[in-house]
């Protein structure tokens, strides 16, 4: 991963940037900075991912006034940088895995997540197709003042809503503590809440969730065995049956 300081040193427009915090990112360099005395997120895309930058900017530009997502301030094509608003809050993955949080508090959050996805899918839906957010892991959501905000839309694409839902459930189930009884219950609440609000059918959750768990092996190779076990059980028996079988 490139150091954000390399961008600051080599790009004149960022010479006065003060870095406040750098974030973990699988592909690109992301930092919370002060730019012209304003809090901003700089997302510096690697060469070759210009299309991802264009995708994220398009989603933010179209949706920021209606959805809980960052505001895009600039697409710097010369340096492959997006400048966005900074959403202050707690990472939802950390919140959902906090042992000090009650089940009822976590239940409220999964209701909010389901509502967020319904709004996103509804907003971008056309007569013929859906746009999904892509990379719908818990880490790409922020809890700010009791409201859920989505971040990181570079993998947004045309697809099926169930793909987002399965990725979110896979993320919830497979982060520590993994595959607990409460997490299976929270996944079901999340899916039920989404189904009640959505104006379209949600089908094949078991197959999509199984695939989402297998996909996570590339990021969690040390947990390959347990991910494969639950992926197989969910595909063959279903989400609730898998909850009682290991």
Secondary structure as UniProt FT lines:
FT   HELIX           4..10
FT   HELIX           12..14
FT   TURN            15..16
FT   STRAND          18..23
FT   STRAND          29..35
FT   TURN            36..37
FT   STRAND          38..44
FT   TURN            47..48
FT   HELIX           50..63
FT   TURN            64..66
FT   STRAND          72..76
FT   TURN            77..80
FT   STRAND          81..85
FT   STRAND          90..91
FT   HELIX           92..96
FT   TURN            99..100
FT   HELIX           103..124
FT   STRAND          130..132
FT   HELIX           138..140
FT   STRAND          141..144
FT   TURN            145..146
FT   STRAND          147..150
FT   TURN            154..155
FT   STRAND          157..159
FT   HELIX           161..174
FT   TURN            178..179
FT   HELIX           181..197
FT   HELIX           205..215
FT   HELIX           216..218
FT   HELIX           221..223
FT   HELIX           224..237
FT   HELIX           239..243
//
